[in-house]
Amino acid sequence: MKRRPAWQSYDEMAATGTYGPLLNEAGEIAVPPDGLKEAAFFESVLGGRRRILDVGCGPGFPLVFLARCADEVFGLDASPAMLAQAQHNVAALKLRNVFLVRGDAEHMPFPEDHFDGFAACGSLSSVSNPEVILAEIRRTASPGALVGSLEQDFRSQVAAGVPRVEHCLRRDRGTFRLQVVHYLASPYRIRTERYVLDQRSSFIQGFLADPKLQETNRLPTTLGPEDIPPESIVDASFEEEIMFGPETLQDTFRRAGFELVDQHVADSYGGPHIFSAFRRS
């Protein structure tokens, strides 16, 4: 089974419109209340910085908000589709101090001591090696640089540290697959396995005819890959994302050479999130 780069999933989400638009029809920033709360957090941590890097900027959040409180803001993302959305939003807002760069956060195309502020909005839990990204942030950070970090509090996903697993059949842009998502503890992480299925096989045809799948393109199931005939599996891949609780996030930053400035947990977009500020020590 091959490993998929995490950015490919975000590229697919951007292409299918999973992410809601940042702008309304008038070309103005329009995000839900939780989005405004998150943006206000990043502005409170990074406001007044000279040069900020939004690590994994996606379609431009919180980048478009930070552009009004910093001299320069750079957006880095590995997904071409996400960067295309960000470029559209930056152009529509006529932001002259924003610069977008396609690149890998594990190998940032920036010199040492280049930024005095960083935004990491879900960026560390989007990868399998957050320590490598933090090492790159520290390398490119000037002394005393601040990092605003926002991550899901994964404790709510594995109550009492008990792992769980979800299975579903999905149809996405002409591809039919079994998706198995493992929610794991010690350490916290999500492992997503994708098995692309042959839609021509008689075994699969019955599932394709299910009216629930026709309506939603998603069908919960108890099937595992061991229950599917091998000849019906066309391809198999996985990705693994490291997740955090407040303490494990602090430990990860501390080992990378950052000290905690402030941290609190608050609900956002339907679940608890960790709002943190760290300083390069």
C-alpha positions in Angstrom: 0.0 0.0 0.0 1.5 3.3 -1.1 1.5 6.5 1.0 -0.3 9.5 -0.4 1.1 13.0 0.3 -1.4 14.8 2.5 -1.6 17.8 0.1 -3.3 15.6 -2.5 -6.4 15.2 -0.4 -6.6 19.0 0.0 -6.2 19.4 -3.7 -9.2 17.1 -4.3 -11.2 19.0 -1.7 -10.5 22.3 -3.4 -11.4 20.8 -6.8 -14.7 19.5 -5.5 -15.7 22.6 -3.6 -15.5 21.0 -0.2 -14.2 24.3 1.2 -16.7 27.1 1.4 -15.8 30.3 -0.4 -14.0 33.1 1.5 -15.7 35.8 -0.6 -19.3 36.6 -1.3 -20.6 37.6 -4.8 -19.6 41.2 -4.2 -16.0 40.1 -3.7 -15.9 40.9 0.0 -14.7 38.6 2.8 -17.6 36.6 4.1 -17.0 33.8 6.5 -19.2 32.3 9.3 -18.9 33.5 12.9 -16.4 30.7 13.8 -14.2 31.8 11.0 -14.3 35.4 12.2 -13.4 34.2 15.7 -10.4 32.2 14.3 -9.3 35.2 12.2 -9.4 37.4 15.2 -7.2 35.0 17.1 -4.5 35.1 14.5 -4.7 38.9 14.2 -4.4 39.2 18.0 -1.2 37.0 18.0 0.4 38.3 14.8 -0.8 41.9 14.4 2.0 44.3 13.9 4.5 41.7 12.7 6.6 42.8 9.7 6.7 39.6 7.6 4.3 36.7 8.2 4.2 33.2 6.6 0.9 31.4 6.5 2.0 27.7 6.5 -0.4 25.7 4.4 -2.5 28.7 3.5 -5.1 26.8 1.5 -7.6 29.1 -0.2 -6.3 32.1 1.8 -7.3 31.7 5.4 -6.1 33.4 7.7 -3.9 35.0 5.1 -6.4 37.5 3.8 -7.1 38.8 7.3 -3.4 39.0 8.3 -2.7 41.1 5.2 -4.4 44.1 6.9 -2.2 43.9 10.0 1.3 43.1 8.7 3.7 44.7 6.2 4.1 41.5 4.1 2.3 38.2 4.2 3.4 35.1 2.3 1.2 32.0 1.7 2.8 28.6 1.2 0.9 25.6 0.0 1.7 22.4 -1.9 -1.7 22.1 -3.5 -2.1 23.8 -6.9 -5.9 23.9 -6.6 -5.7 25.5 -3.2 -3.2 28.1 -4.4 -5.4 28.8 -7.4 -8.3 29.7 -5.0 -6.0 31.8 -2.9 -4.7 33.7 -5.9 -8.3 34.4 -7.0 -9.2 35.7 -3.5 -6.1 37.8 -3.2 -6.7 39.3 -6.6 -10.3 40.0 -5.9 -9.4 41.8 -2.6 -6.6 43.7 -4.4 -4.1 42.8 -1.7 -0.7 44.2 -2.7 1.3 42.9 0.2 0.5 39.2 -0.2 2.8 36.8 -2.0 1.8 33.2 -2.8 4.4 30.4 -3.2 3.8 26.7 -4.1 6.1 24.6 -2.0 6.6 21.8 0.6 6.4 23.0 4.2 9.1 20.3 5.0 11.5 22.1 2.6 10.5 25.7 2.7 12.0 27.8 -0.1 12.9 30.7 2.2 16.2 31.8 3.8 17.0 31.7 7.5 15.7 34.5 9.9 13.2 35.6 7.2 9.9 35.8 9.1 8.9 37.3 12.4 5.4 35.7 12.4 3.8 32.4 11.4 0.2 31.2 11.1 -0.4 27.5 11.3 -4.1 26.9 10.9 -4.5 23.1 11.0 -1.1 22.8 9.2 0.6 20.6 11.7 -2.2 18.0 11.8 -2.2 17.8 8.0 1.1 16.0 7.8 2.8 12.9 9.1 6.0 14.7 10.2 5.1 17.9 12.1 8.5 18.0 13.7 10.1 18.5 10.3 7.8 21.5 9.6 8.5 23.0 13.0 12.2 22.7 12.3 11.7 24.6 9.1 9.6 27.2 10.8 12.4 27.7 13.4 15.0 27.9 10.7 13.2 30.6 8.8 12.1 32.5 12.0 13.9 35.5 13.3 14.7 35.6 17.0 11.6 36.1 19.1 9.2 35.3 16.1 5.7 34.4 17.1 3.6 31.4 15.8 -0.1 31.4 16.0 -1.3 27.8 16.0 -4.9 26.4 15.7 -5.5 22.7 15.9 -8.4 20.4 16.6 -8.4 19.0 20.1 -8.2 15.3 19.3 -9.1 14.2 22.8 -12.7 14.5 21.8 -12.2 12.0 19.0 -10.7 9.2 21.1 -12.5 9.5 24.4 -10.5 7.9 27.3 -7.8 7.1 24.7 -9.9 4.4 23.1 -9.3 4.0 19.3 -12.1 3.7 16.9 -12.6 3.1 13.2 -15.1 4.2 10.5 -15.8 2.5 7.2 -17.7 4.0 4.2 -18.1 3.5 0.5 -17.6 6.7 -1.5 -18.0 7.8 -5.1 -15.9 10.8 -6.1 -15.6 12.1 -9.6 -16.0 8.7 -11.3 -14.0 6.8 -8.7 -15.6 4.3 -6.3 -13.7 3.4 -3.2 -13.8 1.9 0.3 -12.5 4.4 2.8 -11.3 3.2 6.2 -10.5 5.9 8.8 -8.7 4.9 12.0 -8.8 7.3 15.0 -5.8 6.4 17.1 -4.2 7.3 20.4 -0.6 7.0 21.8 0.2 9.0 19.8 -2.9 10.8 18.5 -3.2 10.3 14.8 -5.6 9.6 11.9 -4.8 6.9 9.4 -7.0 7.0 6.3 -6.9 4.0 4.0 -8.4 4.2 0.5 -9.2 1.2 -1.6 -10.2 2.0 -5.2 -12.7 -0.5 -6.4 -13.5 -1.9 -9.8 -17.0 -0.7 -10.6 -17.4 -3.3 -13.3 -17.1 -6.2 -10.9 -20.4 -8.0 -9.9 -19.5 -7.7 -6.2 -19.4 -3.9 -6.5 -22.5 -3.5 -8.8 -24.9 -4.1 -5.9 -23.5 -1.3 -3.8 -23.6 1.2 -6.7 -27.4 0.6 -7.0 -28.0 1.6 -3.4 -30.3 4.7 -3.5 -28.5 6.2 -0.5 -25.3 6.2 -2.4 -27.1 7.8 -5.4 -28.2 10.7 -3.1 -25.1 11.4 -1.1 -22.1 9.6 -2.8 -21.3 8.3 0.7 -22.6 5.0 2.2 -21.5 3.8 5.7 -20.6 0.2 5.7 -19.2 -2.6 7.9 -17.1 -3.9 5.1 -13.3 -4.0 5.5 -10.7 -4.6 2.8 -10.6 -8.2 3.8 -14.2 -8.6 2.8 -13.7 -7.5 -0.8 -12.5 -9.9 -3.4 -8.8 -9.0 -4.2 -9.7 -8.8 -7.9 -12.1 -6.0 -7.2 -9.4 -3.8 -5.6 -7.7 -1.7 -8.3 -5.5 0.4 -6.0 -4.7 1.0 -2.4 -3.1 4.0 -0.6 -3.0 5.6 2.8 -2.1 8.8 4.6 -1.4 9.4 8.2 -1.9 12.7 10.0 -0.5 13.5 13.5 -3.1 15.0 15.8 -2.8 16.8 19.1 -4.2 17.5 22.6 -3.0 20.7 24.4 -0.2 18.9 26.2 1.1 17.0 23.2 1.0 20.2 21.1 3.0 22.0 23.7 5.6 19.2 23.9 6.0 19.1 20.1 6.7 22.9 19.9 9.0 22.7 23.0 11.1 20.0 21.4 11.4 22.2 18.3 12.7 25.2 20.2 9.6 27.2 21.0 8.1 28.4 24.3 4.5 28.7 25.1 3.1 32.2 25.3 -0.7 31.4 25.6 -3.1 28.5 25.1 -6.8 27.9 25.5 -9.4 25.4 24.2 -12.6 26.7 22.7 -15.3 25.3 20.4 -15.0 26.2 16.7 -16.8 24.6 13.7 -18.6 22.1 15.9 -15.8 20.8 18.1 -13.1 21.8 20.5 -9.9 23.4 19.1 -6.6 24.4 20.6 -5.8 28.1 20.2 -2.0 28.6 20.9 0.7 31.2 20.7 4.4 30.2 20.7 7.6 32.2 20.6 10.9 31.0 19.1 13.2 30.6 22.1 
